[in-house]
Amino acid sequence: MKFAFAGIFYALKHDVSYRQQFYGIGAVVGLFIYYFDSISQTELFFIILAYTLILITELQNSSLEEALDHMHPELHHKIGRSKDMAAGAVLTAGFFLIFVLVGVALF
């Protein structure tokens, strides 16, 4: 667990994207919960699950980008595609969070 926490703290300190996701989406979810105070435990569970999914995919994206940049520092179209696909995973997780938030707000 020591290395896992070290990775999270490294990402918080050095990775702008992860830091933005960690604090930014946390604030948005917190405000959402504050304004919709009648959220059930099940709805809150899905919101936290969706938010955690974003953080997981952002860590994976950042670690992949850092490794690829180290292994192949010059521009290469296949490396770029790999990075784009990893970023697409983060975007997909973001869409899931929006879907959950909209679902909770509507129902």
MINU-828188 format. One line per field, with one value per residue: residue in one letter; x, y, z of N, C-alpha, C, O in turn. Coordinates in pm, whole numbers, plus 50000, padded with zeros to 5 digits. Layout:
# MINU-828188
rest c(a  ...)
n_u c(X  ...)
n_v c(Y  ...)
n_w c(Z  ...)
ca_u c(X  ...)
ca_v c(Y  ...)
ca_w c(Z  ...)
c_u c(X  ...)
c_v c(Y  ...)
c_w c(Z  ...)
o_u c(X  ...)
o_v c(Y  ...)
o_w c(Z  ...)
# end
This chain:
# MINU-828188
rest c(m  k  f  a  f  a  g  i  f  y  a  l  k  h  d  v  s  y  r  q  q  f  y  g  i  g  a  v  v  g  l  f  i  y  y  f  d  s  i  s  q  t  e  l  f  f  i  i  l  a  y  t  l  i  l  i  t  e  l  q  n  s  s  l  e  e  a  l  d  h  m  h  p  e  l  h  h  k  i  g  r  s  k  d  m  a  a  g  a  v  l  t  a  g  f  f  l  i  f  v  l  v  g  v  a  l  f)
n_u c(50082  50207  50344  50131  49991  50197  50202  49952  49982  50198  50079  49887  50055  50217  50077  49873  49623  49514  49499  49317  49090  49058  49008  48833  48607  48526  48439  48223  48054  48013  47876  47651  47534  47481  47286  47084  46948  46794  46895  46911  47065  47143  47155  47359  47565  47601  47684  47928  48060  48077  48237  48470  48542  48623  48852  49013  49047  49176  49417  49523  49545  49728  49954  50011  50067  50295  50478  50492  50593  50843  50957  50942  51023  51009  50774  50524  50291  50149  50199  50074  49810  49763  49775  49559  49347  49357  49293  49038  48914  48897  48725  48496  48433  48373  48141  47977  47957  47818  47581  47488  47456  47262  47057  47003  46922  46691  46523)
n_v c(49881  50114  50197  50238  50452  50636  50671  50791  51031  51137  51183  51374  51584  51631  51595  51770  51719  51504  51627  51832  51678  51548  51755  51932  51787  51671  51895  51974  51750  51758  52006  51942  51742  51896  52081  51912  51785  51568  51317  50971  50690  50499  50647  50826  50641  50562  50805  50846  50616  50665  50896  50794  50616  50796  50905  50675  50606  50836  50824  50592  50679  50891  50755  50585  50774  50898  50683  50617  50858  50855  50622  50670  50950  51125  51253  51035  50878  50644  50625  50858  50790  50589  50737  50906  50722  50639  50881  50898  50702  50827  51036  50888  50785  51027  51098  50899  50980  51224  51122  50977  51186  51345  51159  51118  51376  51405  51198)
n_w c(50000  50051  49820  49648  49768  49747  49471  49425  49572  49434  49184  49259  49326  49099  48859  48661  48539  48690  48939  48884  48827  49073  49264  49129  49022  49254  49396  49234  49257  49532  49560  49409  49568  49794  49702  49619  49850  49914  49847  49802  49974  49789  49550  49619  49646  49376  49264  49398  49313  49034  49035  49150  48949  48750  48872  48888  48614  48529  48671  48552  48286  48316  48415  48202  48000  48110  48115  47840  47735  47848  47739  47466  47370  47149  46903  46786  46578  46655  46928  47004  46939  47128  47364  47318  47322  47588  47711  47613  47764  48012  47944  47879  48132  48252  48112  48213  48481  48445  48337  48560  48749  48621  48606  48880  48950  48796  48875)
ca_u c(50000  50297  50371  50005  49971  50301  50158  49841  50037  50279  49986  49830  50156  50284  49992  49769  49494  49461  49466  49192  48981  49044  48946  48725  48486  48484  48362  48096  47970  47975  47770  47531  47475  47433  47164  46983  46967  46710  46956  46908  47196  47173  47196  47490  47658  47631  47762  48065  48115  48111  48349  48587  48579  48699  48986  49087  49087  49273  49547  49572  49582  49851  50067  50043  50132  50430  50562  50514  50681  50979  51005  50943  51003  50974  50637  50498  50146  50090  50204  49966  49682  49751  49742  49422  49253  49355  49215  48899  48860  48862  48606  48384  48399  48308  48004  47902  47926  47712  47461  47442  47408  47136  46957  46966  46849  46558  46436)
ca_v c(50000  50229  50241  50286  50587  50721  50702  50888  51160  51188  51235  51498  51689  51656  51577  51872  51658  51429  51724  51897  51581  51520  51867  51993  51705  51657  52015  51968  51647  51811  52107  51871  51677  52002  52139  51807  51724  51450  51206  50844  50625  50433  50750  50872  50534  50568  50926  50819  50516  50731  50985  50707  50566  50902  50913  50556  50615  50945  50769  50501  50762  50964  50663  50541  50886  50917  50572  50630  50972  50813  50520  50720  51095  51199  51233  50919  50872  50532  50664  50956  50719  50522  50840  50951  50620  50646  51000  50862  50627  50928  51104  50795  50785  51155  51087  50816  51065  51316  51040  50947  51310  51382  51060  51146  51503  51391  51100)
ca_w c(50000  50055  49683  49591  49819  49688  49335  49433  49615  49322  49084  49311  49329  48971  48741  48661  48504  48804  49044  48844  48846  49216  49334  49052  49017  49394  49429  49161  49320  49663  49540  49364  49686  49881  49649  49613  49982  49932  49774  49876  49989  49662  49456  49664  49612  49233  49240  49446  49222  48907  49062  49170  48817  48683  48933  48848  48474  48515  48716  48448  48173  48349  48426  48066  47930  48163  48070  47696  47712  47887  47646  47328  47390  47027  46857  46700  46566  46730  47069  47017  46941  47258  47462  47289  47369  47735  47743  47583  47879  48113  47894  47895  48275  48277  48061  48308  48596  48405  48326  48696  48810  48557  48650  49019  48952  48735  48941)
c_u c(50086  50320  50245  49975  50074  50263  50046  49895  50126  50188  49923  49929  50204  50194  49872  49632  49433  49418  49335  49073  48953  48968  48824  48597  48434  48400  48225  48002  47923  47864  47640  47460  47415  47298  47050  46994  46882  46763  46952  47050  47237  47222  47335  47598  47697  47711  47907  48133  48160  48231  48478  48634  48661  48840  49072  49136  49187  49411  49606  49619  49715  49972  50108  50116  50275  50524  50593  50607  50825  51038  51024  50920  50968  50831  50627  50346  50082  50094  50091  49829  49659  49711  49600  49319  49244  49277  49067  48835  48818  48734  48482  48338  48329  48164  47918  47864  47813  47579  47402  47385  47275  47025  46910  46882  46707  46467  46450)
c_v c(50126  50285  50296  50429  50684  50762  50805  51025  51221  51251  51367  51614  51728  51651  51672  51810  51583  51525  51796  51803  51562  51631  51921  51913  51680  51775  52013  51866  51694  51915  52042  51809  51781  52057  52039  51726  51600  51329  51081  50787  50555  50533  50804  50768  50542  50694  50904  50717  50579  50822  50905  50651  50669  50910  50793  50568  50728  50900  50676  50579  50832  50873  50612  50652  50905  50807  50584  50747  50937  50717  50574  50871  51174  51166  51113  50900  50757  50559  50765  50892  50649  50621  50891  50851  50620  50769  50976  50782  50724  51001  51016  50789  50916  51156  51004  50898  51162  51242  51012  51073  51354  51286  51086  51274  51489  51298  51109)
c_w c(50000  49916  49616  49638  49763  49547  49334  49471  49508  49217  49132  49304  49189  48848  48748  48633  48622  48915  49010  48865  48995  49287  49260  49054  49158  49438  49361  49225  49457  49654  49495  49483  49780  49832  49634  49741  50005  49854  49863  49887  49860  49559  49492  49632  49464  49198  49281  49357  49090  48925  49081  49037  48740  48740  48894  48704  48452  48563  48611  48326  48200  48357  48288  47989  47979  48115  47920  47663  47748  47784  47505  47333  47264  46985  46764  46697  46644  46881  47095  47022  47074  47366  47442  47340  47522  47781  47715  47695  47989  48071  47908  48040  48312  48228  48156  48431  48563  48394  48464  48760  48751  48600  48791  49026  48898  48813  49090)
o_u c(50043  50315  50252  49938  50043  50288  50046  49858  50129  50216  49908  49891  50228  50234  49782  49534  49315  49314  49252  48968  48837  48874  48722  48490  48314  48300  48124  47884  47807  47769  47532  47338  47310  47206  46933  47042  46897  46686  46986  47142  47355  47319  47419  47709  47815  47798  47999  48252  48269  48319  48583  48755  48757  48937  49192  49253  49275  49512  49726  49724  49804  50080  50227  50215  50366  50638  50707  50690  50918  51155  51112  50810  50904  50774  50711  50280  49971  50002  50022  49743  49547  49626  49529  49216  49136  49202  48981  48714  48714  48645  48375  48219  48238  48076  47800  47751  47722  47476  47281  47278  47186  46913  46790  46783  46614  46346  46385)
o_v c(50232  50406  50391  50515  50800  50876  50896  51126  51343  51360  51460  51728  51846  51699  51656  51847  51599  51506  51818  51845  51560  51604  51952  51966  51669  51758  52046  51895  51674  51911  52082  51822  51757  52076  52076  51613  51534  51249  51085  50832  50553  50508  50824  50804  50530  50688  50940  50729  50549  50827  50944  50638  50634  50920  50808  50543  50717  50935  50681  50548  50832  50908  50597  50625  50927  50834  50564  50737  50986  50728  50529  50916  51278  51065  51093  50905  50773  50520  50757  50933  50649  50593  50917  50890  50602  50762  51029  50794  50704  51024  51064  50788  50917  51210  51034  50888  51180  51293  51022  51068  51397  51329  51077  51281  51552  51320  51035)
o_w c(49954  49896  49537  49559  49735  49506  49251  49411  49491  49167  49053  49279  49163  48742  48831  48699  48651  48977  49098  48914  49037  49363  49323  49085  49180  49508  49423  49245  49494  49732  49538  49497  49839  49912  49635  49741  50108  49802  49981  49819  49826  49488  49404  49594  49431  49110  49208  49328  49041  48838  49031  49015  48672  48665  48869  48675  48366  48501  48583  48269  48115  48311  48260  47921  47899  48077  47879  47573  47683  47746  47432  47303  47273  47025  46677  46801  46694  46953  47197  47099  47127  47450  47539  47395  47578  47879  47786  47718  48053  48153  47946  48068  48394  48295  48176  48479  48643  48438  48484  48821  48824  48628  48820  49098  48947  48817  49163)
# end
